[in-house]
């Protein structure tokens, strides 16, 4: 019976670790009146280095294709 108890304990710890992110999200979601991470800006409103690099790359490819 000792093996069954150990297996139950190990599976309980694994299940707890698997559902920990969900519990944290629910906790944060209920803290700020339905806003899980406070006041966040909508996507695209703030300047981003990654977005700028992607736009420059797209423009570069378009200009290379337009020259051919």
C-alpha positions, 0 to 999 in steps of 0.5 A: 500500500505504500507504493499507492500512497507515494504514487498518489502524492506524486500525482497530486504534486504534478497536478498542482504544478499543472494547474498553478498558472490557471489558479494564478490567472484567476487570482489576478483576474479577480483582483482588479475588477476583471482586468487581469494585469491592470490597465494595459494598452491595446496592441499597436498603440505604443511604439515597438522596436520589433514592429519597427524592424518588421515594417522596415524588413517588409518595406525592403522586400517590397522595394526589392520586388518592385525593382525587378 
